[in-house]
Amino acid sequence: MWKTLADWLHAFLNMTRELQEHRVCLRQLEGRIRDTEESVKLLALELRHSREVDAAAREKLLS
């Protein structure tokens, strides 16, 4: 009986440790996702600006 209880306790402690590791990993991934989202937003702004500059240059050439 004590061995079974000790085995369950050991398994529970291992699951608790693994859960904590997963939580840390998820926080890191959430940070990377936020960084990626910010990078994509900046890239979209840069692309929009580039298109506006190109459109203005074409307009200037045509007039």
BELUR-V534191 format. One record per pair of residues at least 12 apart in sequence whose C-alpha atoms are under 10 Angstrom apart, sorted by the first residue. I is the first residue (numbers start at 1). J is the second residue. D is the distance in whole Angstrom. If there is no record, write none. Layout:
BEGIN
i->I j->J d->D
i->I j->J d->D
END
This chain:
BEGIN
none
END
